[in-house]
Amino acid sequence: MADSGEYATLRFGKEPNDHGPLLFWLTALAIKVFGPTPFAVTLFSRLFGLGCVILTGWLGSHLFGKNTGWMAALALATSYTFLRNAGVFRMDSGLTFGILLALAGYFRGERPWGPPLFYGGLAVAILAKSLPGFLPLFLVPFHSLLARTFYLPWRKQSIRWLCWSPLLLVPLAWWGYLAMQYGTEPFSALLSTLLAHKSTGEPRISQFFAIYVLGFAEKYWPWLPFALIGAWMLFRDALDSEQEIGKRAAAGLMLGWVGIVLMTVGLSHAQYERYIVPALPAISIITGTAIARMLRERLPAWMPGTLALSTFIGAAALACFPVSVQGGHGGEGERLAAVAETLDRRLPPRSPVPIITMATDAHKNPKVSWGDKFRCLFFFDREARPATLAEAKEAAARGRVTLIILKADYPEALGELHLAFLIRTNDYVLAESGSGGEILLPTRPLPTQESAKDESE
């Protein structure tokens, strides 16, 4: 996008991308200014992350007191899951910033700038990541019902907000543009994505528990015990009929916020830990609430300054310093980059990469999974072309064939084909059949069928 200047074209391979364009536009602009560097590519994702820390602190202070706000900001700024996703080019920090900005506008609705700020935040969230950006439209009515401040559209209190609702046309204009350019194709792709299920061989409930419960709990230390205690405290507040209605509504909002996000990601066709990022501000506020109450809101005189400094340092680290996600030398990112480089040397530009697959569709034709298809597009910039062992044998008889095989299928393929082992990743084996085989990574003899089976296991 930065090279071509075609800001209105957003495609993933050959398919229109139904995600919001905001992060792509801003990052392309940063690349034009700073060049194609990691700093430019991650700049706006980090800035949105910094904004999330500030707005989380403000929201916690507004709803539960300044001590909770400071603690919440510190918990978010030091959360591994948040730092890992905000420090690279991903849309989740922009989405979360838009959600927080919309809530800030809602809670300052008595000010003239409250309603436009709400709709502006909503526009940022939708343009950042499409459908998940509508989350504030569920959170705000939910809180209004709990706080008993919900009014029908024709009431005076509602009309002021409705007058600013045309601002929603700003993000919706992007979808209008997609409809004009591509017809129903982007919306059909979006619908199929929502209804599809990414099969990993595990029941969906098992994936959910492993990723969003166990996986998140492993990374949310040392805050996890306080988050659990805070959730119990707010649950009791929400059910306490003697509690002030505003405090009950605030408690319900935090718990409902986390619940809605978890419910949404649980229904998603794909399961990734980063999908929980929009709930992290609420989890951080819940954490901050527990700590503040356990200290009886009597922080030592030195603690607010220390918290402020720690939060500032954490936020500055988020904004300025890289976060490694590749696992260092020899990690998965390095192996995938080596695969991409090898494919670029072996195959014509943009030609599909053949994937040996044992799976077939209803018509007995070879097929690749949703994950394999998009992994090839993302990491190799190539379409995935499903191929059978018979096709590979026939092609190998005419010369060298470079192909990818799923690790689980590699031992069986090795028994059928004379393969030169090139690179192993977490999911694939890059191999060659025919003349001209070359061992690239790791340096080792050609594997036997037995050694390949041991390695796969």
C-alpha positions in Angstrom: 0.0 0.0 0.0 2.8 2.4 0.9 4.6 1.6 -2.4 1.6 1.7 -4.7 -0.4 4.5 -3.0 -3.5 2.4 -3.6 -5.1 3.1 -0.2 -8.6 2.0 -1.4 -7.4 -1.5 -2.2 -7.3 -3.9 0.7 -7.0 -7.5 -0.3 -5.7 -10.7 1.3 -4.3 -12.7 -1.6 -7.0 -12.6 -4.1 -9.8 -11.9 -1.7 -11.1 -8.6 -0.5 -10.2 -8.0 3.2 -13.3 -7.5 5.3 -11.2 -6.1 8.2 -11.2 -2.4 8.9 -8.6 -0.4 6.9 -7.6 2.1 9.6 -4.3 0.4 10.8 -3.3 -0.3 7.3 -3.8 3.3 6.2 -1.9 4.7 9.2 0.9 2.2 8.9 1.3 2.9 5.2 1.5 6.6 6.1 4.2 5.9 8.7 6.2 3.9 6.2 6.0 6.8 3.8 7.4 9.1 6.5 9.9 6.8 8.3 10.7 4.2 5.7 9.9 0.5 5.8 11.3 -0.1 9.3 9.9 -2.1 12.3 9.5 1.3 14.0 7.2 2.5 11.3 5.2 -0.7 10.9 4.5 -0.9 14.7 4.2 2.8 15.4 0.4 3.2 15.5 -0.3 -0.1 17.1 2.0 1.0 19.9 0.4 4.5 20.1 -3.0 3.0 20.3 -1.7 0.7 23.1 -0.4 3.7 25.0 -3.8 5.3 24.6 -5.4 2.2 26.0 -3.3 2.4 29.2 -4.2 6.1 29.7 -8.0 5.5 29.1 -8.1 2.4 31.3 -6.6 4.4 34.1 -9.2 7.2 33.6 -12.1 4.7 33.3 -11.0 2.9 36.5 -10.7 6.2 38.3 -14.1 7.5 37.1 -16.0 4.3 38.1 -14.1 3.1 41.2 -11.7 5.8 42.4 -8.3 7.1 41.6 -6.4 4.3 43.4 -8.2 1.7 41.3 -7.4 3.7 38.2 -3.7 3.8 38.9 -3.6 0.1 39.7 -5.7 -0.8 36.6 -3.3 1.3 34.3 -0.3 -0.5 35.9 -1.9 -3.9 35.5 -2.6 -3.3 31.8 0.8 -1.7 31.0 2.5 -4.8 32.5 0.2 -7.5 31.1 2.2 -9.8 28.8 -0.7 -10.5 26.5 -1.4 -6.8 26.0 2.3 -5.9 25.5 2.9 -8.7 23.1 0.0 -7.7 20.8 0.3 -4.0 21.1 4.1 -4.1 20.3 3.6 -5.6 16.8 1.4 -4.7 13.8 -2.0 -6.0 14.9 -5.4 -4.4 14.9 -6.4 -5.3 18.4 -4.8 -2.3 20.1 -6.6 0.1 17.7 -9.9 -1.8 18.3 -9.5 -1.6 22.1 -8.6 2.1 22.0 -11.7 2.8 20.0 -13.9 0.9 22.5 -12.4 2.8 25.5 -12.7 6.1 23.7 -16.4 5.4 23.0 -16.9 4.5 26.7 -15.1 7.7 27.8 -17.6 9.7 25.6 -20.5 7.8 27.1 -19.5 8.4 30.7 -18.9 12.1 30.0 -22.2 12.4 28.1 -23.2 15.5 30.0 -20.5 17.4 28.3 -21.1 18.8 24.8 -18.2 16.7 23.4 -19.5 13.5 25.1 -21.8 12.2 22.3 -19.4 13.0 19.4 -16.5 11.4 21.3 -18.7 8.3 21.7 -19.4 8.0 18.0 -15.8 8.9 17.1 -14.5 6.1 19.3 -17.0 3.8 17.7 -15.8 4.8 14.3 -12.2 4.1 15.3 -13.1 0.7 16.6 -15.1 -0.3 13.6 -12.5 1.0 11.1 -9.8 -0.8 13.1 -11.3 -4.3 13.1 -14.8 -4.3 11.5 -17.5 -6.2 13.4 -15.9 -6.4 16.9 -15.9 -2.6 16.9 -19.6 -2.6 17.6 -19.0 -3.8 21.1 -19.8 -0.4 22.7 -23.3 -0.6 21.2 -23.8 -3.6 23.5 -21.9 -2.3 26.6 -23.6 1.1 26.8 -27.3 -0.1 26.7 -26.3 -2.8 29.2 -24.9 -0.3 31.6 -27.8 2.1 31.1 -30.3 -0.6 32.0 -28.3 -1.5 35.1 -28.0 2.2 36.1 -31.7 2.9 35.2 -30.7 5.7 32.9 -32.0 4.0 29.7 -34.4 6.3 27.8 -36.6 5.6 24.8 -35.5 7.2 21.5 -38.1 10.0 21.5 -37.2 11.2 25.0 -35.3 14.5 25.3 -32.3 12.7 26.8 -32.0 10.4 23.8 -32.6 12.9 21.0 -29.3 14.7 21.8 -27.4 11.5 21.3 -29.3 10.5 18.1 -28.4 13.9 16.6 -24.8 12.8 16.5 -25.5 9.3 15.2 -24.8 10.2 11.6 -21.1 10.0 12.5 -21.7 6.2 12.2 -21.9 6.8 8.5 -18.1 7.4 8.5 -17.1 3.8 9.2 -20.1 2.4 7.3 -18.9 4.3 4.2 -16.0 1.8 4.0 -18.4 -1.1 3.6 -20.4 1.0 1.1 -17.3 1.4 -0.9 -16.6 -2.3 -0.7 -20.1 -3.0 -2.0 -19.6 -0.6 -4.9 -16.3 -2.1 -5.9 -16.8 -5.8 -5.3 -20.5 -6.3 -4.9 -21.5 -9.0 -2.4 -18.1 -10.8 -2.4 -16.7 -9.2 0.8 -19.9 -9.8 2.7 -20.1 -13.4 1.5 -16.5 -13.9 2.6 -17.3 -12.3 6.0 -20.4 -14.5 6.5 -18.5 -17.6 5.6 -15.8 -16.6 8.0 -18.3 -16.2 10.8 -20.0 -19.5 10.1 -16.9 -21.5 9.4 -15.1 -23.6 12.0 -11.4 -24.0 12.0 -10.9 -27.6 12.8 -7.8 -28.6 14.8 -9.0 -32.0 15.9 -9.9 -30.7 19.4 -13.5 -29.9 20.6 -14.2 -26.2 20.5 -14.7 -26.1 24.3 -11.3 -27.7 24.8 -9.7 -25.0 22.6 -11.5 -22.3 24.4 -10.4 -23.6 27.8 -6.8 -24.1 26.7 -6.4 -20.7 25.1 -8.6 -18.3 27.1 -8.5 -19.9 30.6 -5.3 -21.9 31.0 -3.3 -20.0 28.4 -4.3 -16.5 29.7 -3.9 -17.5 33.4 -0.3 -18.7 32.7 0.6 -15.2 31.4 -1.4 -12.9 33.8 0.9 -13.2 36.7 1.4 -11.7 39.3 -2.1 -10.1 38.8 -4.1 -13.3 38.4 -5.0 -13.8 42.1 -6.2 -10.2 42.4 -8.2 -10.5 39.2 -10.0 -13.5 40.6 -10.6 -11.8 44.0 -11.8 -8.6 42.2 -14.2 -10.6 40.1 -15.8 -12.1 43.2 -16.0 -8.7 44.9 -17.7 -7.1 41.9 -20.0 -10.0 41.5 -21.2 -9.5 45.1 -21.5 -5.8 44.5 -23.7 -6.3 41.4 -26.1 -8.5 43.3 -26.2 -6.4 46.5 -29.5 -4.7 46.6 -28.3 -2.4 49.4 -25.4 -1.1 47.3 -25.7 2.2 45.5 -27.2 1.8 42.0 -24.2 3.4 40.3 -21.7 1.1 41.9 -23.9 -2.0 41.1 -24.1 -0.8 37.5 -20.3 -0.3 37.3 -19.6 -3.7 38.7 -22.1 -5.3 36.3 -20.5 -3.4 33.4 -17.0 -4.8 34.1 -18.2 -8.4 34.5 -20.5 -8.1 31.5 -17.7 -6.6 29.4 -15.5 -9.6 30.0 -18.4 -12.0 29.5 -19.5 -10.5 26.2 -15.9 -10.7 24.8 -15.5 -14.3 25.9 -18.8 -15.3 24.5 -18.0 -13.6 21.2 -14.5 -15.2 20.9 -15.9 -18.6 21.9 -18.2 -18.5 18.9 -15.4 -17.5 16.5 -14.3 -20.0 13.8 -10.6 -19.4 14.9 -9.2 -19.3 18.4 -6.3 -16.9 19.2 -5.3 -15.5 22.5 -5.1 -12.0 21.1 -8.9 -12.0 20.8 -9.1 -11.5 24.5 -7.3 -8.1 24.2 -10.5 -6.0 24.1 -11.5 -7.4 27.5 -8.1 -6.6 29.1 -9.1 -3.1 30.2 -12.0 -4.5 32.1 -9.9 -7.3 33.6 -7.3 -4.7 34.6 -9.9 -2.6 36.3 -11.2 -5.7 38.2 -7.7 -6.4 39.3 -7.2 -2.8 40.4 -10.4 -2.9 42.4 -9.3 -5.9 44.4 -5.9 -4.3 45.3 -7.4 -1.0 46.2 -10.0 -2.6 48.5 -7.5 -5.0 50.1 -5.5 -1.9 51.0 -8.7 -0.2 52.2 -8.1 2.6 49.8 -5.3 3.8 52.0 -2.2 3.7 49.8 1.1 4.7 51.4 2.1 8.2 50.6 4.8 7.0 48.3 2.7 4.5 46.4 0.7 6.9 44.0 4.0 8.4 42.8 5.6 5.0 42.4 2.6 3.7 40.5 2.6 6.7 38.3 6.3 6.3 37.5 5.9 2.5 36.9 2.9 3.1 34.7 4.8 5.7 32.7 7.8 3.4 32.3 5.6 0.5 31.2 3.7 2.7 28.8 7.0 4.2 27.4 8.4 0.7 26.9 5.2 -0.2 25.0 5.6 2.9 22.8 9.3 2.9 22.2 10.9 -0.6 22.6 10.5 -3.8 20.6 8.8 -6.8 22.0 10.2 -10.1 20.8 7.6 -12.7 19.8 9.6 -15.0 17.6 11.4 -17.0 20.4 14.9 -15.8 19.5 17.4 -17.4 17.1 16.0 -20.5 15.4 12.4 -19.7 16.3 9.3 -20.3 14.2 9.5 -16.9 12.6 13.0 -17.6 11.4 12.0 -21.0 10.0 9.0 -19.6 8.1 11.2 -16.8 6.7 13.6 -19.4 5.5 10.7 -21.3 3.9 9.5 -18.1 2.1 13.0 -17.4 0.9 13.5 -20.9 -0.5 10.1 -20.8 -2.2 11.1 -17.5 -3.8 14.2 -19.1 -5.2 12.5 -22.3 -6.4 9.1 -21.1 -7.7 8.1 -18.3 -10.1 6.9 -15.1 -8.4 3.4 -15.3 -6.9 2.9 -18.9 -8.2 0.9 -21.1 -5.8 2.8 -23.4 -3.4 1.8 -27.1 -3.7 0.8 -28.7 -0.4 0.6 -32.4 -0.3 -2.6 -33.2 1.5 -4.4 -36.4 2.4 -7.7 -34.6 3.0 -10.4 -34.5 0.4 -13.7 -32.7 -0.2 -17.1 -34.2 -0.9 -16.0 -34.8 -4.5 -12.8 -36.6 -3.5 -10.7 -33.7 -4.6 -7.6 -32.8 -2.5 -8.3 -29.8 -0.2 -6.3 -27.6 2.3 -7.6 -26.3 5.5 -8.6 -22.7 6.3 -5.5 -22.3 8.4 -3.1 -23.7 5.8 -4.7 -21.5 3.1 -4.2 -18.2 5.1 -0.9 -19.2 6.6 0.6 -19.6 3.1 -0.9 -16.2 2.1 0.4 -14.5 5.2 3.9 -15.9 5.5 4.7 -16.8 1.9 2.6 -14.4 -0.1 1.4 -17.4 -2.2 -1.8 -19.2 -2.7 -1.9 -22.8 -1.4 -2.5 -25.4 -4.1 -3.7 -28.8 -2.8 -1.9 -31.7 -4.5 -2.0 -35.5 -4.1 0.9 -37.9 -3.8 0.2 -39.2 -7.3 0.5 -35.7 -8.8 3.8 -35.1 -7.0 5.1 -38.4 -8.3 4.2 -37.5 -11.8 5.7 -34.1 -11.6 8.9 -35.4 -10.0 9.4 -37.7 -12.9 9.8 -34.6 -15.1 12.2 -32.7 -12.8 12.6 -31.1 -9.4 9.4 -30.4 -7.4 9.4 -28.2 -4.3 6.4 -28.7 -2.0 5.1 -28.4 1.5 3.7 -31.3 3.5 1.9 -31.3 6.9 4.1 -32.7 9.6 1.6 -35.3 10.4 1.5 -36.5 6.8 5.2 -36.4 6.2 6.1 -40.0 7.2 3.4 -41.4 4.8 4.6 -39.1 2.0 8.2 -40.1 2.6 7.3 -43.7 2.0 5.8 -42.9 -1.4 8.2 -40.2 -2.6 12.0 -39.8 -2.6 12.1 -36.6 -0.7 15.0 -34.3 0.3 14.2 -32.7 3.7 14.7 -29.0 3.7 13.1 -27.1 6.6 10.7 -28.2 9.4 8.3 -25.7 11.0 5.7 -26.2 13.7 3.1 -27.1 11.0 4.9 -28.1 7.8 7.9 -29.8 6.3 9.4 -28.2 3.2 10.8 -30.9 0.9 11.8 -31.6 -2.6 11.3 -34.5 -4.9 13.3 -35.1 -8.1 16.7 -34.0 -9.1 18.7 -31.1 -7.5 17.7 -31.7 -3.9 19.6 -29.5 -1.3 19.7 -29.7 2.4 19.1 -26.2 3.8 18.0 -26.2 7.5 19.0 -28.0 9.5 22.1 -29.5 8.0 21.6 -33.2 8.2 21.5 -36.4 6.1 18.4 -37.3 4.1 15.9 -38.7 6.7 14.8 -42.2 6.6 11.1 -43.0 7.0 11.7 -44.2 10.6 13.7 -41.0 11.6 11.0 -38.8 10.0 8.3 -40.6 12.0 10.3 -40.2 15.2 10.8 -36.5 14.4 7.1 -36.0 13.7 6.2 -37.6 17.0 
